[in-house]
């Protein structure tokens, strides 16, 4: 990799992707809505988050290697409080 590419990459802002974590019978699962090919399972929340971080990094490196654009983070989340009767 040329010095120019390394400099350009090191100056870029980190990307922040939403990760949805859910409990399962076997532990936890996680997905990133902006990166539908990246999913993970783990026995603990920490384990699934580590697996997601690794999966996201590998997916982005694969896209870079193929000279494809990286998906822009667009997903958002919030809790909606609902009052029932």
C-alpha positions, 0 to 999 in steps of 0.5 A, a space after each residue: 500500500 502506498 504512503 498516500 493511501 495509508 495517510 488518507 485511510 488513517 485520517 478518515 473518521 471511524 465508522 459507527 454501525 448500529 448493532 442490535 443484540 438479542 437474547 436467545 435460548 443459547 445466549 445472544 445474537 447480534 446483527 448490524 442493519 446497515 451490514 446485513 451480511 454481518 451476524 454473530 452468536 455468542 454465549 455472553 453479551 461480551 462474546 457476541 459484541 467481540 464477534 460482531 466487531 471482528 465480523 464488521 472489521 473483516 467485512 469492511 476490509 473485504 469491501 476495501 480489497 474489492 475496491 467497493 464503497 463502504 456502506 454508510 451508517 444510516 440505522 438508528 434506534 431508540 426505545 419507545 415507551 408504550 402505555 397499555 390499558 
